[in-house]
């Protein structure tokens, strides 16, 4: 489903297309021959096209780092809060990569400089990739990215698990049905 996120309504269609193509640059650090690399590209495409309200064809061979120069030119006069929100989308894209290569963080730092955005989330993303999931989950929850705690509990109760999951990184290792098999 394609819709335009309210944070990006001030951007014109050309800017939104450039932003989406720029998001693909982060995924170039995933191995294109690995199934998860292609899956990550398609996930980034789905998230980016939905939030930016554009749908362009996604082709792994068409990822071009020069688009970041265009991003810098097109976004130089965009409001700081919109650039910052876009940068958060770039950070999300980096978090999708598993494992997260150092090159992706370097590209993310380049994007921060291009968009003239200062954000501590780069460090959080890096720590997350190095196994600090609990710290990242706490920070995300504190900033409200994990959603309403009551809704999380309600959603956890509807999952096919043997206990209610209330934490984004919680697992349910107890599966009596699987044990019987």
C-alpha positions in Angstrom: 0.0 0.0 0.0 1.5 3.3 -1.1 0.7 6.4 0.9 2.6 9.5 1.8 3.8 9.9 5.3 2.8 13.4 6.7 6.5 14.1 7.5 7.3 14.1 3.8 4.3 16.0 2.4 6.4 19.1 1.9 8.7 17.2 -0.5 7.9 17.3 -4.2 7.7 14.0 -6.3 11.3 14.4 -7.6 12.7 14.8 -4.1 10.8 11.8 -2.9 12.1 9.7 -5.8 15.7 10.8 -5.1 15.2 10.0 -1.4 14.0 6.5 -2.2 16.8 5.8 -4.7 19.3 7.1 -2.1 17.9 4.6 0.5 18.9 1.8 -1.9 22.6 2.9 -1.6 22.7 1.7 2.0 21.5 -1.8 0.8 24.5 -2.0 -1.6 26.5 -3.2 1.4 24.4 -6.3 1.7 25.7 -9.1 -0.5 23.6 -9.0 -3.7 24.2 -12.7 -4.3 22.9 -13.6 -0.8 19.1 -14.2 -0.6 18.9 -12.0 2.5 20.6 -9.1 0.6 17.9 -9.1 -2.1 15.2 -9.5 0.6 16.6 -6.5 2.4 16.5 -4.4 -0.7 12.9 -5.3 -1.3 12.1 -4.6 2.4 13.8 -1.2 2.1 11.8 -0.6 -1.1 8.6 -1.4 0.6 9.2 0.8 3.6 10.6 3.6 1.6 8.0 3.7 -1.1 5.2 3.5 1.4 6.5 6.4 3.6 7.7 8.5 0.6 4.5 7.9 -1.4 6.4 6.8 -4.6 6.6 3.5 -6.4 9.6 3.1 -8.7 11.1 -0.2 -10.0 13.7 -1.6 -7.7 16.7 -3.2 -9.5 19.8 -4.3 -7.5 22.0 -3.5 -10.5 20.7 0.0 -10.7 22.0 1.2 -7.3 24.2 4.3 -8.0 26.1 6.1 -5.2 26.1 9.3 -7.3 22.5 9.7 -6.3 23.8 10.9 -2.9 25.2 14.0 -4.6 21.8 14.7 -6.1 20.3 14.1 -2.7 22.5 16.8 -1.2 21.6 19.3 -3.9 17.8 18.6 -3.8 17.6 18.7 0.0 19.8 21.8 0.7 16.7 24.0 1.2 14.4 21.5 2.8 13.4 22.2 6.4 15.7 20.7 9.1 13.0 18.6 10.7 12.1 16.9 7.3 15.8 16.2 6.6 16.1 14.8 10.1 13.1 12.6 9.6 14.6 11.4 6.3 17.8 10.6 8.1 16.0 8.5 10.6 14.6 6.5 7.7 18.2 6.0 6.4 19.1 4.8 9.9 16.2 2.3 9.8 17.5 1.0 6.5 20.9 0.4 8.0 19.3 -1.6 10.8 17.7 -3.9 8.3 21.1 -5.1 7.1 22.1 -8.3 8.9 24.9 -8.5 9.6 25.5 -4.7 9.5 28.7 -4.0 7.7 30.9 -1.1 8.7 30.6 0.3 5.2 26.9 0.9 5.8 27.6 3.0 8.9 30.2 5.0 6.8 27.5 5.6 4.2 25.0 6.6 6.9 27.6 9.1 8.3 28.0 10.5 4.7 24.2 10.9 4.4 24.1 12.7 7.7 26.7 15.2 6.4 24.9 15.6 3.1 21.6 16.3 4.9 23.4 18.5 7.5 21.9 16.4 10.3 23.4 15.7 13.7 21.9 12.6 15.2 23.2 10.2 18.0 21.2 7.4 16.5 24.2 6.4 14.3 26.0 5.3 17.5 23.0 3.4 18.8 22.6 1.6 15.4 26.3 0.6 15.5 26.0 -0.7 19.1 22.8 -2.5 18.1 24.7 -4.3 15.3 27.4 -5.3 17.8 24.8 -7.1 20.0 23.5 -4.4 22.2 19.9 -5.2 21.4 18.7 -4.5 25.0 20.2 -1.0 25.0 18.7 -0.3 21.6 15.3 -1.7 22.6 15.3 0.5 25.7 16.2 3.6 23.7 13.6 2.9 21.1 10.9 2.3 23.7 11.9 5.4 25.6 11.6 7.5 22.5 8.2 6.0 21.7 9.2 4.0 18.6 8.0 0.7 20.1 4.4 1.9 20.4 1.8 2.1 23.1 2.7 -0.5 25.8 -0.9 -1.5 26.2 -1.2 -2.2 22.5 2.1 -4.1 22.5 0.7 -6.4 25.3 -2.6 -6.8 23.3 -0.7 -7.7 20.2 1.6 -10.1 22.1 -1.5 -11.8 23.4 -2.8 -12.5 19.9 0.4 -14.1 18.7 0.7 -17.9 18.4 3.0 -18.3 21.3 2.8 -20.0 24.7 3.2 -16.8 26.7 2.4 -13.1 26.1 5.4 -11.3 24.6 5.7 -7.7 25.8 9.2 -6.9 24.7 10.3 -6.5 21.1 13.3 -8.7 21.6 11.6 -11.4 23.8 11.3 -14.9 22.5 9.2 -17.9 23.4 11.4 -21.0 23.5 8.7 -23.1 25.1 6.8 -25.0 22.4 5.1 -28.1 23.8 3.5 -28.9 20.4 6.9 -28.9 18.7 8.4 -31.0 21.6 5.7 -33.7 21.0 6.6 -33.9 17.4 
